Amino acid sequence: MLRQRPHSVNDTDVTRHNRSPMSLVFPHTFVPWFRAVAPYIHAYRGKTFVVALAGEAIAAGKLNTFVQDLSILHAMGLKLVLVHGFRPQVTEQLAAKGHVSRYARGIRITDPVALDAAQEAAGQLRFEIEAAFSQGLPNTPMANSTVRVVSGNFLTARPVGIVDGVDFMNSGLVRRVDQFAIRRAIESGALVLLSPFGFSPTGEAFNLTMEDVATATAVALQADKLVFMTEIAGIRENQDDPESAIDTEMALADARRLLETLPTPTQPSDTAFYLRYCVKACESGVERSHILPYATDGALLLEVFTHDGVGTMVVDEKLESLREAGSDDVGGILQLIEPFERDGTLVRRERKEIERDIEYYSVVEHDGIIFGCAALYPYPEARTAEMAALTVSPLSQGQGDGERLLKRIEQRARAAGHESLFVLTTRTMHWFIKRGFVPVDPEWLPEARKRKYNWDRRSQVLVKRLISA
């Protein structure tokens, strides 16, 4: 008896013709998106991230999706240290023993019963995390992944001691991080897993806080990022309004000032609870520290691979800078303007042309990635200059980068002694008119520019005076 083929040619044709609209649209959304995140992939490859996951996230059932996201970062070449919390798990273990949790100054008082509960909770969580990284089910982000998890006695601890008359018993603070052992592990491609436990040189165990362990580790490694996956959405712009927007980027100086106005935190939902650790990390050499909501699906990926992210980032200074371009920026400028050249918004420019004229360009850079550019071409014989290639990435449009670039080009033109600034545009005439430009006939153009004017393109010419009449 002959075996039937699973699908005939006609079956295949029917399948192709009956594709859903989404299957036809998806490539047109996926490909631009994937290209848009490529600069972040290049920028972060080989970087070191310390990621702290609150025990509340694990209790809320977020472990598997979080591990999947972390595995994606690992596959992209990031060096990762994961610190887990276990606050609710220890409380649950204590309740099972008929024991009540006790806190002071936001720190658990670890008596012998609480120490036992913490050890049990840490062992169980370490098992669950390692199991999650060992998954490889087909049709999941973990398929074909290989993440080796390494853990051990990387932390030396000391007791909190007696503070304001309160004996914290076996609650401790990080005394030292074995950065060399951790570095060797992550350099070999392993993910290092740290539990909030440390030991004294005499072998005494101390219950630590996730926040202290993560911060001390990030500082010791001089990590590129410290990330807290937390119960809160981030830091609100208005502390008096719980519904106000999240401040996505805070300068270290602003974060310090805010901390001075906040009461001493006693629980993770307090604004200052994680913020104080972010500030400490940045003051100690960690480039960026983040507070992200674990409740937002994919928050870690959104923070790493999108311009604005989803939580709050604390940084020693504003990452977004407006500056003059250099030779290293040519690739970023080409990548930025290419889609606009393709759809006809901009005139095509060859790489050698941009390399030749790079001194004319100003750029908006954010975290090592070019998000905007504009060029100033002088025509000194006519005491005027052309602003060309004004471009802002779709990822940051509407945030004022175009306005900032225009002001920088105007400043450069005035400094060079030009009396006016002109642009040629086919699609954005109204944007320039709103900013003081007026339309003129192409015959107005300087002779050198008029010879290069493309009459077929029929660009509008707009001029703005830079000095008073």
N, C-alpha and C positions, 0 to 999 in steps of 0.2 A: 504494500500500500504506500502510495506516494505521500510524503509529508507536504502539508500546505505551507506556503510562505506566510509569515505573519501579516504582511501587508502587500497588496497588489499595487501596481503602478497607479491604478485609479484611486485606491484608498489614499495613497500618498498625495495625489493631486487634490482630493477632497479635503484632506487635512490642511494642506497649504492654503486652499481658497477659503477655508472656514476659520482662519486665524482671527482671534479677537482683536478689536481696535487697539487694546493696550499692547498686544504683541507687536503691532505695527508702529506704535508711537514710542515704545520703550527705548529702542536704540537711539532715537533722536534726543531723548532726555539723559540716558545713561552715559553716552559717549562724551557730551560736553561736560557733564558733571565729573566724570572720571578724569578728564583732562584738567578740569579746574582744581582738583585735589592733588594732581601730580606734583606741583611745586612743594607742597607740604611733605609729601612722601620723600622727595629728594632732600628737603631741608632737615628732616628728623632722622634720617637713616644714620645709625651709629650713635644717636644721642641717648642719654641716660635719664629715665623717668623713674621717680619713686611714687608709687600710687598707694594711697591708704584707703581701704574699704571699711566703712563703718560696719560693726556687727549688726546694726539695725537693717542694713541692706540685705544681709544674708538671711536674717529672720523674715524679711519681707519677700523672700523668694527670688531675689535678683541675682543670685550667684551665677547661674548658668549663662545668662545673657552677658553678664559682665565679663566672665571668663572668655566667652567667645570674642568679645571686643578686644580684650587684652591680647588674645592669641593672634588677632589680625595685626595689632601693633608689633608683636614679636616677629611675625612673618615678614614685616616690612623692614626689619633690621634694627628695631629699637632695643636698647638694653634696659631690662625691667627689673625693678624690685617691688614686690607686693607686700604690704603690711596690712594684716587684717585686725580689725577690732573684735571685741567679744563682750561688750557691755551687757546686752540683753541676755546673752547665753549664760553668762556668769550669774546674773540675777535669777534666771530660770533654775539653774543648778542649786542655788541657795534656797530658793523657794521649795524645791523638792526635798531639801534637807531640813526644812522647817526653820530656816535662818533668814533674818531680815538684812537687806543690803543697807550699808551705812556709808554716807559720803560726807566730806568736808572740803570746802574750797574746790568743788568739782572733781575731787579725786576719791576713789573708793578706799575705804579703810579696810585693809586686807588682814583680817585675823586668820588664825589657822584654818577655820572652816572655809572662809572665803578663798584662801590660797588653794585648798583642795578643789573647790569649785572651779577656780580659774584654770587650774591644770587640766581638769577634766574637759572643760569647755574648749581650751586651746587644742588639746589632742583631737577632739571630735571635729573641730573646724578645719584643722590641718588635713585630716583625712578627707573631709568633704571637698576641700579646695583641690587637693591632689587628684581626687577622683574626677572632678569637673574638668581639669586640664587633660585627663587621660581619655576623654571621650573622643570618638572619631566617627560618629554616625554619618552615613551618606546623606546628602541634601541638607547638611547643616554647615555653619561656618567652621566647625571643627573637623570636617572631613579632610583627610590628608595632612592634618596638622601634627607636628611633633614638638611638644614643649616639655623640656626636662625641668622639673621643679627641684630646687636644692634648698634645704633649710639646715639650720644648725645653731651652734652656740656662738653667734656673731656679736652678741651684745654683752658688755660688762655693765653691771648696775650697782647703784648705791641706794641706801634707804632714804626715803623722804624725811624720816625722823619724826620729831615732835615739833609741831608748828602751832603756835598760839594755844598751847596746852593740849593739843590733840595728837595722840600717838597713832601714826599711820601704819605701824607694825610692818607688815611685809609688802607695803606699797613702796615702789622705788622709782628712781629716775635713771636715765641712761648716763653712765659714766664714760663709756668708750664704745665706739663702733669699730669692728675689725674691717676697715675699709678695703684693705689689701685682699683679704679672703673673698669678700663680696665682689670686688672688682675682677678677680680671677674667674669667679663663677660666671658672671654676666659676660665677660669677654669670651668665654668658651661657648656661649650661646644658651646657657641655662637661665631660667627665671629664678630669682632668689625670693623665697617666701619667709617672712619674718613674723613671728607671733609676738605679742606684747609681753614677753618674758625676758628677764635677764638674770645673770648670776654674778655673785660677788666672787672675788678671788678665793674665798674660803668655801665656795660651793653653795652659798645660801641663795635661795630662789626669791625673786622679787616680781611682783605684779606691776607692770608698767602700763602706761596709757598708749594707745595707738598713735595719738597725735605726737607725743614726745618721741616715740621710736621713729616714726616717719620723718619728722623734722631733723632729728639728730643724724639719721642715715643720709638724708638728702644733703645736709651740710657736709658731712664727712666725705661723701662722694663728689661734692660740688656738682650735683645733678643739674641737668638742664631744666627739669620741671619737677615740682612737688605737687601732687594732685590729691585732694581730699574728696572722696565720694561720700557725700553727707546727707543728713536729713533736711537741710535747708537749701533753698534755691540759689543762694548767693547773698551778696550784701545789697540791701535796698538803697536806692539813691536818696530816699527820704526816710530817715529812721522813725519819724513820727507817723508815717503812713505805711501800714503793712501791705498795702496793695500797690505801692509805687514800683516803678520799673527796677530791674536788677542793674546795678552798675557793673558793666561787663569788663571794664578795665580801670583799676585804681593805681595811681602812682603811690609809691611807698610812703612819700611824705603825707599824702592825703590819708592813707590807711593809719599812719601813726596818729595823726590829728584826731581821726574818728575814735581810735581806741582810747584816747585821753578823755573823751566825753562819755564813754560807756561804763556801766558798772561791771565789777568783777564777775565773770561768767560762772555759773554754777551747773549749767546743763548744756548739752550740745545745741539746743535750739536758740541759745543766746547768741546775739550777733558777734560778740567778741570771742566766742569759744574757739572757733577755727581761725578767725582773722589774726589773733595774736601769734599763732604758729606760722601763718603765712608771712607776717611781718618779720618774725625772728629769722625765718629761712632766708628771706631776701636780704636782710641786714648782714647775713653771714655768708653771702656769696652765691646763693641759689638764684638763677636768673629770673625764674618766674614761679609763682605758686598760685594754685587754683582751688576754688571751692565750687564743687559741682553737685547738682542734685541727683542722687541715685534713682529717684522716682522717674526721671526723664529717660525713656528708653534710648540707649545709644549716646548718653551724655558725654562719655569719654571721647567717642569718635567725633561728635559734633564740636567739641572743644578743640580737638587737635586739628581737624581738617576743614573747619570753616572760619571765615574771617572774624566774626564776632563771638562765636562760641555760644554757650548756654548758661554759664555761671559767672563767677567773678574771678578775674585774674589780677593779682597784685604783682607789680613790677617796679624796679628801682627808678625807672623813668618811663615816660610814654614810649611804647614800642614803635608807634607810627611816626616817622620822620619825613620831613620835606627837605630835600637837599638837591644839590647839583649832581648830575650823573657822572659816572666814570666808566672806564672800559669794561669793568666787570658787570655792568648793568645792561650791556647790549642784548644778551640773550633774553633777559627778563622783559625788556622793552619790545623785542620782536614777538615774544609770546603774548604780550598784552595787546598789541595793535593788530595782530594777524586776523582775528575774527572780524574786526571792523574794516580791514582792507578787503576781506573776502565778500562782505555784504555791500561794499561800495561806499561806506561812510567815510573812509579815509582813502587817500591816494596811496597806492602801493609803494613801499620803500624797501630797497634791497639792503641786505646786511652791511655791505661795504659802505653804503651811503650813511647808515646810522653810525657805523664805526668812525667814519670820517668826521661826522658832525656831532659826536657825542658831547662835546663841550657846550653845545647849544641847549642840551636837554636838562630839564629838572624832573625829578621823580618823587613820588610818594611811596615810601617803602614801609612795609609792616612785617615785622618778624622775619626779615630777610627776603621778603617777596615784594615785587614791584606791583602796586595796585593802581598807579596813575602816572602819566607822563605828559609833558608838553615841551615844545622846542621854541627857541627864540632865534629867528634868522634876521640879522641886521642888514639894513640898507642905508649905510651912513651918509651916502651922497644926497639922500632925500630926507635925512633925519627921521626916519621911521624904521619899524621892524615888524616882521611877521611872526605871529604866534601860530605854530603848526603842530599837528599830531596831538592835539589835546585829547587825551583818552583816560577814562576811568573804568576800572574793571566792573562788570555787572555785579560782582560780589560785594562791592562797597559803594555802589551808586546811591545817591540820596543822603550821603553823610557829609557832604561839603567838600570832598576832595577836589572836585572841579573848580570850586570857588577859590580854594587855597592855591591851586596851581596857577589860576589866572592872576591872583594877587602877586605870586612870586615872579611870574613872567613880567608883569607890569613894573615891579620893583627893579628887575634886571634891566628892563628897557630904559627906565628913568635914570638909573645909575650910569648907563652908557650914553646918556645925553639925547635920547630919542624924544621927539615931540609927540609922536603918535604910535599907535599899535594897530595893526590890521590883521584880519583873519579871512580865510576863504572857506565857505561851508555850503553844503547842499541840503543839510537836514536840521541844523541846530541854530538857524538864524534868530529865532525868538529868544533863545537862551542868552545869546550875546546882546541882543537889543535891550533885554531887561537889565543888563550890566553896563549900560552906557555906550554901547557901540551903535553906530548909525550906518545904514546902507549907503554905498556910493557906487558910481559907475566903474566898471573894470578899467576904464581909461584913466582913473585916478592913480592906479598902481605905479610904483616906480618903474622906470624903463626896463631895468634888469629883470624885474618880476613879471612885467607885462609880456616880455618875450617868452616866458615859460607858462603863461596862462593857457589853460586848456579850454578853448571855446566850445568844444563838444560837451564837456562836463557842465558848463554853464554855472559854475560856482558863484554864490553870492559873495560880494566883497563888503566887509563891514569895518569901520574905522572908529577908534576911540582916541580922543585927544588926551595926552598925559600931562600937559601943562596948561595953565590958564591962558585964555586968549588975551 
